[in-house]
Amino acid sequence: MITFNLNNTAALVTGAASGIGLATAELLASSGAKVAINDLPGNPELEKQVQRLSDLGYQVIAAPGDTGDGQDAYRMVHSAIEALGGSLNYLVNNAGTPGTKSVVHPTDFEIQNEAFWDRLLNVNLIGPQRCTAAAEKALRKSRGAIVNTTSISGLRGNGSSAVYSATKSGLITLTQETARGLGPEVRVNAIAPGLVESNWECNFELDSDMINSIPMQRVGQPEDYAEVIVYLLAGGAYITGEIVVVDGGLLTGRRA
């Protein structure tokens, strides 16, 4: 695990009460950053994890808010920046939703209806845009960095649904366009995770043959992804507009 010295920096991580977001928030906090941890209002895990990390001596605060809601997303970001002391160095747009508990066939249009599209677009694609827009001024001032969490399904499809894959593909393009627009003051990159060992809403049935076919022969842990995110935030000073695939070699093909 790479170690960082992030004393006197401030970060906001969305969708961070569990999984990749929580691992990222914890790595940032353990490295010395003051971290605002966002998740949906009313999620008991948010307060639980904030309390746990506070008990470890880390500087963390809760930043409840729905990034899929226009007004609430802007309110949350502005409130978090104020609570962090008025500055922001790092933004991790990690909040996302599959909108389903099981994989949806690409042509199941009954499930992938207008309401389904609206929710996934608002959370997975427009949400990161909202948070970035709300944080722009503070990030430009600090010459900070943004990392978005997309997915390998945004590159090749085969995600929880065609709609989910489309929103993650859109986030890849949005990352590149935002990097072009915010440079040189702010760097913007994304990671494209493969399989993740977490309490993700959608259940993928994984057998040992599939896992063993991955070159690394294991499912990625949240910490695997957090390490890359924090590197892109705090290191990689000449990296922007890039989509870093973190999948244990899954997209390279099956092992012989």
N, C-alpha and C positions, 0 to 999 in steps of 0.2 A: 504493500500500500504506500503510495506517495504521501509525503507529509508536506504541509504548507504552513507558512506563518502569515496569518491574515488578521493580525491585531490591527485595530483601528479601521476596520472595514465593516460595511453593512450589507446585508443580503436579504432578498425576499424570494422564497421558494413557494410556488403554488402547488396545490394538490399534494401536500407534504405531511399528511397525518399517517401515511403508510408507504410501503414500497420504495420505489426509486426516489420519490420526493423526500421521504423521511430520512433515508440513508444520506442523501445529499445535504439536507439541513444539518444532520448530525456531524458530517465530515466538515462542513463549513464552520459550525460552532466549535467543534473540538480543535479546529485550527486557529481559533481566536476571533472569528467574525461574530458580530452581533446579527442574529438571524430572526426575521419575521417568518413564521410558519403559517401558511394559509391552508385552509380546507373549508368545506361547506359549513355554514352556521348550523349549530346543533349536533355536529358530529362529536360524540363523546371522546373519540380517539384523539382529537385535536388537543383538548385540554389535558388529557392523560399523557400524551407524548411531550407536550410543553413542560408539564410538571416533572416528568422523568428527566428530561434534559436539564432543566433548572436545578434539580437535585444533584446532578453531576457537576454543577458549577458553571454551566455554559450560559451565555447571554442569549436567551431566546424569548420571544414574545409570540402570542397567538394573534393571527390576523384573519379572523373568519370573514368569509365573503364568497359569493358565487361568481366565478369568472365568466360563467355563461350568461350572466345578466349584465347588460350594459351599465346601468347606473351603479349597481352594487360593485362591479369590478373596479370602476374608477374610484369609488369611495374607499374600497379596501386598500388599493395601492397608495392613495394619498394619505390615508390614516396610518398605514404601515410605515411610510417614509417619515411621517411626523414622529411616530413613536420610536423610530430608530435614531432620532436626533436631527432629522431634516436632511439626511444625506443617504445615497444609495450607490453602492459600487457594483453590485451583482444582482441580476434578475434571472431566475430560472422559471421559465414557463413550462411547468410540468403537468398541470391539471389537465385531465382528459377523461373521456368516458367512452366505453363501447356501446352503451345504450341497450345492451342485451346480456343475458346470462349464459347464452349458448351461441355457437357459431350460426350465422344466418347465410343461407344459400344466396349467391349473387342475384338470382332472379326471383327471390321471395319479395315481391313488391308490396305485398300486404303488410309485412312487418316494416319494410323500408319505405314507410309512407312519408307524407309531408312533415308530420310532427317529429318523426324519427330523424329526418334530415335536419330540421330546425334545431333540435337539441344538440346533435353532434357537431353541426357547423358552429353553433354558438359557443360550445365549450372547447372543441378541439382546434378550431381555426380562428374564429373571431375573438375568442378569449385571449389568446396570446397577443393578438393585435391590440386589444383594449389595454392590457397590462403594460405593453411596451409603450403605447401612446401616453399612458398616465405617468410612466416612469421616465419618459424621454428627457425631460429637463434635468432631472437629478443625475441621470446616467451620463449625459453630456458633460455636466459640470465636473463629475468625478473621473471622466474618461474611463468609464466602466465597461462591463461586458454582459451579454445576454446569451443564455443557452436555452434552446427550445427542445422539448422531448417529442420527437416524431416517432417513426416506427419503420422497420424493414418492410412492412406492408405498404407503406407509402412509396416504396421503390419497386416492389414486385407484386403487390396485391396479396391475396390469400390471408387477409386479416379476419377479424371477427365478423365483418360484413363489408360489402362493397362500399357502403357509405363511409364506414370508418377508414378504410384504405384511401378513399378519395380525400377525406379531410386531412389525413396525414401527408398525402402527396401535396396537397395545397400548402401545408405548413412548411414543407421542404422549399417550395418556391418562395413562400413568404419570408423564410429565413434568409434566402439569398438576396431578395429585393430589399429587405430591411438592412442587411449588411451594407448594401450599396448606398442606401439612403443615410445611414447613421455614421458611416465612416468619414473621417478617420477617428472621430472622438470615441465612438462606441463600436466594439467588435460584436458580431452576432454570428453564432454558430448553432448547430443542432446535433444531437445524437439520434441514431436510429437503432433502438434496442431490438434484439431478437426475443427469444423466450426468457421470461422473467419469473423467478420463484417469489411470488407475492400473492396477496389476497385480491387479485384483480377480479373485477366484477364478472367477466366472461370466463367460463371454464373451457380450457382446451384439454382434450384427452391425449395424454402423452404416454407412449409405451417405451419400454427400455430400448427397443430396436431404433426408434426414432432418436432418442437421446444419444445413444451410442454412435449414431451416424454423424452427429455433429463432431467436427474435428477436435474440439475441446472435451467432448464426451460428458457434458454436464449442462444443466440449465443455468442461465446467468442469475447471480444473486444481486439484489439491489445495490450492494456495495461495489460490485463490478462496474456498474453504470455511473454511480456517484463519483467514483475516482476520475472517470473521464470528464464528467461535467465540471468538476472543480478544477481540473487541469485547464480546460478550455476557458474557464472564468479567470483564473489567477495566473496561468502561464500562457504559453502559445501566443506571445505578443504580436506575431505576424500572421496569425491564423484568423480569417474571418470569411463568412459566406460559405463555410464548409459543412457538410453533413457527414459525421463520423459514424460509420456502422460499427456497432458493438454487439456482436452476435455469436461469439465463440467459433466463427467460421461457418455458420449455418448457410449463408448465401454462396459460399464457395463450392458447395455440393457435398454429397455423401462421402464418408470415408470408404476407402477400398475394403 
